């Protein structure tokens, strides 16, 4: 799961950039601030990529042990 601090940093970056005039806001920023914003966005994207890459393709379960009947009837449910 993506940590709350990374989500907060990303959202703060996006809000501060896109709620102002984008070109004016970006050009008026100091080099250090630009670097922080760029790093926050890159970190967020990397965390999202890792989060989705680590998901298992498919989870499988067995039919319930106490089911009395044809297992084919519950396979779709499992």
C-alpha positions, 0 to 999 in steps of 0.5 A, a space after each residue: 500500500 502506498 504510504 500516506 506521506 507520499 500521497 500527501 506530498 503528491 497531492 500537495 505538489 499537484 494542487 500547488 502547481 495546477 491551481 495557479 497559472 502553471 507556467 507562471 508558478 513553475 518559472 517563479 519557483 526556486 530551483 530547490 522547490 522545483 527539485 522537491 516537486 519533481 522528486 515528489 511526483 517521481 516518488 509517487 509514480 514509482 510507489 504506484 508502479 511498485 504497488 501494482 507490480 506486486 499484485 498476484 495475477 489470480 487468487 485461487 481458493 478451494 471449495 468449502 470442505 462442508 459443501 455437500 454436492 457437486 463441486 462444480 456448482 461452487 467453483 465459480 463462486 470460489 
